[in-house]
Amino acid sequence: LQWTGGSDRAQYRTHGHVTRLRAYYVWSRVTNEPLRRVQIANSPAIVTRAGWKADEKIRRAKPIFAPAIRFALVHHTAGNNNYSPEESAAIVRGIEIYHISGNGWNDIGYNFLVDKYGQVFEGRYGGVDKNVVGAHAEGFNTGSTGIAVLGSYGSSPPPAAARTALANLIAWRLDLAHVDPVSTLTFVSGGSERYRAGVPVVLRAVSGHRDTGLTTCPGNLLYAKLDTIAAKSQAIASNRRPCAWTA
């Protein structure tokens, strides 16, 4: 999703032999209304679906729940990094509309979204503390929590506020699942463009989308920070309370 802000047209420049270009235009209004946030059991402040004004009428199905969450999978949305804090909710709404109406998915694909200012947004419907199966990584959705950082981080580093918010969110969500953020696990692929169904894949508890699919997501400069973010998440969770982690 490429956030343009206020505009009435788009221009594309192609390279090489192009036979087809698909564009899906989404209008998402920016408001200055206060965002409703919740906190539960050591969670960071999370902007609820009601807070970012998710359109519950376009959801196609009830949520599906996994037996457990085993790891976090980090993404970037690959959009524009030039947005204001007030525009973040509108971007999330745009992603929701595109995922449902453009891709034909049941709901927004990510379980959580984080903006560059450190705001955390509830993603797919079903409960932030529940094992909701998302649609963010083919073959690896059941048993993972998908977290997307708004923006593109291939050549731009993720801001400190986003990294801190990501670490706090992962610390809480994986601690809730009794998973050590710096651990590794073996996950059997359900079938993706990178790993055929049935293939066991060794992953970090905090992995990037490129670890499961043929993609550059979450961008080189965010991907390079994942081990540091995982270590910070472990420290945060350890300071909150002692727990027995299991991969």
C-alpha positions as CSV (number, residue, x, y, z in Angstrom):
1,L,0.0,0.0,0.0
2,Q,1.5,3.3,-1.1
3,W,0.2,6.2,1.1
4,T,0.0,9.4,-0.9
5,G,-1.8,11.7,1.5
6,G,-4.2,14.2,-0.2
7,S,-4.1,13.5,-4.0
8,D,-6.4,13.1,-6.9
9,R,-4.2,11.1,-9.3
10,A,-1.3,8.7,-9.5
11,Q,1.5,8.4,-12.0
12,Y,3.5,5.2,-12.7
13,R,6.8,4.8,-14.5
14,T,7.6,1.3,-15.7
15,H,10.9,-0.3,-16.6
16,G,11.4,-3.0,-19.2
17,H,8.7,-5.0,-20.9
18,V,5.5,-4.6,-19.0
19,T,2.3,-6.3,-20.2
20,R,0.0,-5.7,-17.2
21,L,-0.2,-3.2,-14.4
22,R,-2.8,-3.6,-11.6
23,A,-3.6,-0.7,-9.3
24,Y,-6.2,-0.7,-6.6
25,Y,-7.1,2.8,-5.3
26,V,-8.3,3.2,-1.7
27,W,-9.6,6.4,-0.1
28,S,-9.1,6.5,3.7
29,R,-10.0,9.8,5.5
30,V,-7.6,11.2,8.1
31,T,-9.3,12.4,11.3
32,N,-8.0,14.2,14.3
33,E,-10.2,12.3,16.8
34,P,-8.4,10.8,19.9
35,L,-7.5,7.2,19.3
36,R,-9.0,4.8,21.8
37,R,-6.3,2.5,23.4
38,V,-6.4,-0.4,25.8
39,Q,-3.8,-2.0,28.1
40,I,-4.2,-5.5,29.5
41,A,-1.8,-7.6,31.7
42,N,1.4,-5.8,31.0
43,S,0.6,-5.1,27.3
44,P,1.7,-1.8,25.7
45,A,-1.0,0.7,24.9
46,I,-2.8,-0.7,21.8
47,V,-5.1,1.3,19.6
48,T,-8.2,-0.9,19.3
49,R,-10.1,-1.7,16.1
50,A,-12.8,0.6,17.2
51,G,-10.1,3.2,17.9
52,W,-8.8,3.2,14.3
53,K,-12.4,2.7,13.0
54,A,-12.1,-0.7,11.4
55,D,-15.0,-1.4,9.1
56,E,-16.5,-4.4,10.8
57,K,-19.2,-4.7,8.1
58,I,-16.7,-5.8,5.4
59,R,-15.2,-8.6,7.4
60,R,-15.9,-11.9,5.6
61,A,-15.7,-14.5,8.3
62,K,-15.2,-15.2,12.0
63,P,-11.7,-15.4,13.3
64,I,-9.8,-18.8,13.4
65,F,-7.7,-19.6,16.5
66,A,-4.4,-21.6,16.6
67,P,-3.7,-23.9,19.5
68,A,-0.7,-21.8,20.5
69,I,1.5,-18.9,19.3
70,R,5.1,-20.1,18.7
71,F,6.8,-17.2,17.1
72,A,6.5,-13.6,15.9
73,L,6.9,-12.7,12.2
74,V,7.9,-9.1,11.5
75,H,6.9,-7.3,8.3
76,H,6.9,-3.9,6.8
77,T,4.0,-2.6,4.8
78,A,6.4,-1.3,2.1
79,G,4.6,2.0,1.8
80,N,5.6,5.6,2.1
81,N,7.6,6.6,5.3
82,N,6.3,10.2,5.0
83,Y,3.2,10.2,7.2
84,S,2.1,12.0,10.3
85,P,0.9,10.4,13.6
86,E,-2.6,11.4,12.7
87,E,-2.4,9.6,9.3
88,S,-1.4,6.3,10.8
89,A,-4.9,5.1,11.6
90,A,-6.0,6.1,8.0
91,I,-3.2,4.0,6.6
92,V,-4.3,1.0,8.7
93,R,-7.8,1.4,7.5
94,G,-6.5,1.5,3.9
95,I,-4.6,-1.7,4.5
96,E,-7.8,-3.3,5.9
97,I,-9.8,-2.3,2.8
98,Y,-7.1,-3.4,0.4
99,H,-6.7,-6.8,2.1
100,I,-10.4,-7.5,2.2
101,S,-11.7,-5.9,-1.0
102,G,-8.6,-6.0,-3.1
103,N,-7.1,-9.4,-2.1
104,G,-10.3,-11.1,-1.1
105,W,-9.1,-12.0,2.4
106,N,-11.4,-12.4,5.4
107,D,-9.9,-9.5,7.3
108,I,-6.7,-7.4,7.6
109,G,-3.8,-9.8,7.4
110,Y,-1.6,-8.6,10.2
111,N,-2.3,-9.3,13.9
112,F,-0.7,-6.0,14.9
113,L,0.7,-2.9,13.2
114,V,3.2,-0.5,14.5
115,D,3.9,3.0,13.1
116,K,7.2,4.9,13.1
117,Y,6.1,7.0,16.1
118,G,5.6,3.9,18.3
119,Q,1.8,3.6,18.1
120,V,0.6,0.0,18.2
121,F,-2.6,-0.9,16.4
122,E,-4.8,-4.0,16.8
123,G,-5.0,-5.9,13.5
124,R,-7.1,-8.9,12.7
125,Y,-10.3,-9.3,14.7
126,G,-10.5,-11.8,17.5
127,G,-8.7,-10.3,20.5
128,V,-5.1,-9.1,21.0
129,D,-4.5,-11.7,23.6
130,K,-5.9,-14.6,21.6
131,N,-4.2,-16.9,19.2
132,V,-5.8,-15.4,16.1
133,V,-4.6,-16.9,12.8
134,G,-3.7,-14.0,10.4
135,A,-3.0,-13.9,6.7
136,H,0.5,-12.4,6.6
137,A,2.8,-15.3,5.7
138,E,1.5,-18.2,3.5
139,G,2.1,-21.6,5.1
140,F,3.2,-20.0,8.4
141,N,0.1,-18.2,9.6
142,T,-1.2,-20.8,12.1
143,G,1.0,-20.5,15.2
144,S,2.5,-17.1,14.5
145,T,1.7,-13.5,15.3
146,G,2.2,-11.2,12.4
147,I,3.4,-7.7,13.2
148,A,3.9,-5.1,10.4
149,V,5.7,-1.8,10.7
150,L,4.1,1.0,8.6
151,G,6.6,2.1,6.0
152,S,9.5,0.8,3.9
153,Y,12.8,-0.2,5.5
154,G,14.9,-1.5,2.7
155,S,17.1,1.6,2.6
156,S,15.7,3.6,5.5
157,P,16.4,2.5,9.1
158,P,13.4,1.9,11.4
159,P,13.1,4.8,13.9
160,A,14.0,4.2,17.5
161,A,10.3,4.7,18.5
162,A,9.2,2.0,16.2
163,R,12.0,-0.4,17.4
164,T,11.1,0.2,21.0
165,A,7.4,-0.3,20.4
166,L,8.1,-3.5,18.5
167,A,10.3,-4.8,21.3
168,N,7.6,-4.0,23.9
169,L,4.9,-5.6,21.9
170,I,6.9,-8.8,21.2
171,A,7.9,-9.0,24.8
172,W,4.3,-9.0,26.0
173,R,2.8,-11.2,23.2
174,L,5.5,-13.9,23.3
175,D,5.6,-13.8,27.1
176,L,1.8,-14.4,27.0
177,A,2.6,-17.5,24.8
178,H,5.5,-18.6,27.1
179,V,8.0,-18.2,24.3
180,D,11.6,-16.9,24.8
181,P,12.1,-14.2,22.2
182,V,15.7,-15.2,21.6
183,S,14.9,-18.9,21.2
184,T,14.7,-20.9,18.0
185,L,12.1,-23.5,16.9
186,T,11.4,-25.9,14.1
187,F,8.1,-25.1,12.3
188,V,6.6,-27.4,9.6
189,S,5.6,-25.4,6.5
190,G,2.1,-25.4,5.4
191,G,3.3,-24.6,1.9
192,S,4.7,-21.4,0.6
193,E,6.6,-20.1,-2.4
194,R,9.8,-20.8,-0.5
195,Y,9.1,-24.0,1.4
196,R,6.7,-26.8,0.1
197,A,4.2,-28.2,2.5
198,G,5.6,-30.6,5.1
199,V,9.2,-29.2,5.1
200,P,10.5,-28.5,8.6
201,V,12.0,-25.0,8.8
202,V,14.2,-23.7,11.6
203,L,13.1,-20.2,12.6
204,R,14.0,-17.6,15.3
205,A,11.2,-16.8,17.7
206,V,11.4,-13.3,16.2
207,S,11.8,-13.8,12.5
208,G,11.2,-11.7,9.4
209,H,8.8,-12.5,6.6
210,R,11.7,-13.3,4.2
211,D,12.5,-16.3,6.5
212,T,9.3,-18.0,5.4
213,G,8.8,-16.6,1.8
214,L,10.5,-15.3,-1.3
215,T,10.3,-11.6,-0.3
216,T,12.6,-8.8,0.8
217,C,10.2,-8.0,3.7
218,P,10.6,-6.5,6.2
219,G,13.4,-4.6,4.4
220,N,17.1,-5.0,4.9
221,L,17.5,-2.4,7.6
222,L,14.6,-3.6,9.8
223,Y,15.6,-7.3,9.2
224,A,19.1,-6.5,10.5
225,K,17.7,-5.2,13.8
226,L,15.6,-8.3,14.6
227,D,18.1,-10.0,16.8
228,T,18.6,-6.8,18.8
229,I,14.9,-6.3,19.1
230,A,14.5,-9.9,20.3
231,A,17.2,-9.5,22.9
232,K,15.5,-6.3,24.1
233,S,12.1,-8.1,24.2
234,Q,13.7,-10.8,26.3
235,A,15.1,-8.3,28.8
236,I,11.8,-6.4,29.0
237,A,9.8,-9.6,29.7
238,S,12.4,-10.8,32.3
239,N,12.2,-7.5,34.2
240,R,8.4,-7.7,34.3
241,R,8.2,-11.1,35.9
242,P,10.1,-14.4,36.0
243,C,8.5,-17.0,33.7
244,A,9.3,-20.4,32.3
245,W,9.7,-20.0,28.6
246,T,9.3,-22.9,26.2
247,A,9.9,-22.9,22.5
